[in-house]
Amino acid sequence: MAMFLNCQYYSTALQHNTQIQVIIPTPEGQEQITGEETKKRYDYKKGLPVVYLLHGAYGDCSSWVRFSNIERYAQSHQIVAVMASVENSFYQNMYHGNPYFTYITEELPAFVTALFPVSEKREDTFVAGFSMGGYGAWYVGLSCPERYSKIAGMSAAMDIAELGKQCRDGKVEGPFAWENIFDNPEQLAGTEKDIFELYRRCQENGVIPELYQACGTKDFLYEMNLDAKRRLEKMGAKLTWSETEGAMHNWDYWDKEIQKILDWMMNKTCI
């Protein structure tokens, strides 16, 4: 089984104690441990691939471990998984609140690479998330394309401007204090908060991570994801699209889909 660490430390960016959870694959393999000699499968000195797993609204760093089998999946895929807490912030440097984008993209990777056996190479660094964290993965990855080689979002809030409008109109419920998160929440389209604008900037600069977009057909964000897929492909984006018939906005779906994503990240299969 993998090594599981629950770390509490002082964050300079957040200016308070915070918690992260880290899963590190270990040499003994799966649950069957015998007296036979164990072959070391991992080059810890070289550094292991790492995926930053982002949580959704209402969640925190414990969401992935509590509701999925990510510990087993990280072990079998030989990848380090890192999970942090950002409240209901959409992974932003909040207008009134904590600078979570700086924390996630700068302080956290520096902390992780200093303490754990992870690679610092772009080709070994990935980010994935679901729902709010699905938007977060695309937002973080496309904002810092020089740091992440692959981005994956499940049931992602792909169109932050449209989601804000739906929340203001009462069509979608959520725990988001939009005025605290964004300085101008009604004018997000075309800004650096907008995934489509971020993708355009990546194109302009010639550095684009590989992209994975997944959603179930019964998810309340399904139509938004379909529209985002069409818009991105019209812009010339090459993305891996995964659609699951009947799947909803829940952990039954995300637990299955993250296995496909890890396969994709580790080049084990093509979807």
N, C-alpha and C positions, 0 to 999 in steps of 0.2 A: 504494500500500500504506500501511498505517497506521504510525504512529510507535510503536516499542516501546522502553520504558525499564525497565531493571533497576536499582532503587534500593536502596542499603544506607545505613542511617542509625541513629542512636542513638534508641531508644525510651525515653522517660521512664517510661511505664507499665510496660514490661517490664524496664527497667533493664539492657538490653544491646543490642548492635547487632542489627538485624533487617533483613529484605529484603522488598521488595514489587516486584511487576511491574505496569506500567501500560501500557495500549494506548490511544492517542489517534488518532482518525481524522484524516486529512490531506486537503488539497484536491484532490490529483491523481487521486483515485478509485481504480480497480482497477489491475491490472497493466499495462494498456496506457497507456504514457506517451508522448505525442507532442510535437512542437514547437509545436503549436497553443496558443493562450492558454488557460490553465486557469482555470475559473470557481471562485471561492471559495464553497464550499457551506456553510461553517460560520461562525457568529458566535462567535468565541472569546471576545470581550469579554463577551458576554451569558452565556456558560457553556453547556457541552454537558451533556446527560443523562449520568448515571453509574450504572453497575451494579457493585456489590461482589459478586465471584464467590468463593464459599467452597468450599474443597477438602474431600475426604473423608478417612477414616482412612488412615493410612500415607502421606499426601500432604503437599504443601506449596504455596507460592505458584506453583511452576513447573508444577503438574499440568495446569492448563487449557491453557497454551501448548504443553506437550510432547505432550499426548494428544488435543487437539481443534484445530479450525480457528478458534478464537475470534478470532484477529487479523483474519482476513478478515470474520468476522461483525460484529465491532465496527466495522470500516470501512464495510461496506455498510449497517449500521443507524445509522451516525452517532452512536455512543455511546462514551463512555469506559468502559473496563473496568479494575477495580482488583482485584488478587489479593494476599493476604497469607498468612503462615504462622502456624498456631496449634497445632502438634503434634497429638496425639490427644486434645484437650481438650474436645470438644463445645462449643467457643466459650464456655466458662464462665470466670468468675473462680474459678480452681481453689482448692479447700480447702487443698491443699498444692501450690503451683505458681504459675504466672503468671496475672495478671489479664487474660485474653484478651478477656473481654466488654468491659471498659473500653477496652482497646486498640482493638478493632474498632469500637465504637460512638462513642467520643469522640476518642481521639488520632488514629487513622487518618483519619477524615473531615476533621478540622481540618488535618492535614498535607496531604491531597490537595487540599482546596479552596484552601489557601494557595499551593500550587505549580503546580497544573495548571488548565487552562481548563474547570472543571466548574461546573455550576449548584449553588447551595446550596438551591434550592427543593425542598420535599418532593415535589412532583409530578414532579420530574426525577430523583429518587433512588430506586434499586431495589436489592434484594438477592436473590441466587439461589445455590443450591448443590445438591450431589448427595450422597447417602448421609449420612454424618455432617454434611456441609455443608448437606444438605437440611434436617435438623433445625436446624442452625445458622441458616439463613436464616429459618425460621419463628420460632425463638427470638429472634433479634436483632430481626426486624421487628415481632413482636408485643410485645416488651418495650419497643420505642421506636417506637410507631405514628405519633408526631408527626414522625418523621424520614424514614420510608420509605413511599412511596405504593403500591408493589407488591412482593409477596413470591412467590418461586417455589422449590419444592423438587422435585427429581427423585430417585426411589428413596429418599425421605427416611426416616430413623428417626423416624417421627411420634410414636410412643409411647415416650418415654424410660424410663418406669417398666417397661413390658413388655419392652423390649429389655434392660434391666438384669437383669431376672429370667431371661430366656432365656440371657444370658451366664453368670449364676451357676449355672444348671442345666446348662450345657454344651451347649445346643442351638445357640448361635451363638458363633462365635469372633470375637475382636477384640482389639486392642492397648490396651484401655482399663483404666487403673488407677482403677477406680471410687471407691475410698476416697480417692484423691488429688484426684479431680475434684470430688466432691460430699461435703458434710459428713455426709450421711445417705443413702447411695445406695439403701437399701432402702425409703425413704419419700419417693419423688419425686412420686407421683401427688397432684394437688391443690396442688402448690407452685408457686412462680414459675419452676421449671424445666420445668413441664408445659405443653405447647402448648395443651391444652384449657383449662386454668386461665387461661393468658395470653389466649386468645381471649375467655373470659368477662369478663375485666377490660377488654378493649378494648370489648366490647359495653357494659359498665357505664359506661365513660367516653365512649362515643359516637364513638370514633376507631378505625376499622378499615381497614387497608390492603386493597387488592385481592389476592386469593389465587389461586395456581396450584399445583395438585398433579398430579404425573405419576409413573407407574410402569408398568413392563412386566409382562405377565402371567406371565413366567417368572422374575421377580425374587424372591429369597428374602424380600423385604420387601413383596411384593404384598398378602398377606392383611392385614398390619398397615396398609397404606395404604388398603385397602378399608374396614376397620373405622374408621379415622380419618375417612375421608370420610363414612361414615354418622353417626358421632358429631357431627361438625362441622355437617353438614346438619340433624341433629336439633336442634342448638343454634340453627339459623337462619342458618348461614353460607352465603354465596353465593360459591362458588368455581368456578374453571375446572378441570375434570378432564380429563386427557389420559391415555388408556390405550393402550398399544401391544401388540398381539398378538404373543407370542413373544419380546418384548424381555427381555433379562437385565440383570444388575447390572454393566454395563460401559460402556466409552467409545464403542462402536459406537452404543449407544442414546443416551447423554448428548450426543454430538456432534450428533446429529440433533435431539434435543429442545430443546437450547438455542437453536436457530434459531427454533423455534416460540415459545419464551419471549420472545426478543428482539422478534419480531413483535408479540406480545401486549403487551409493555412499551411499545413505540413505537406502539401502536394501528394496526398495519399490517394486522392480520387478526383474525378471531374464530375460535376453535376450537370 
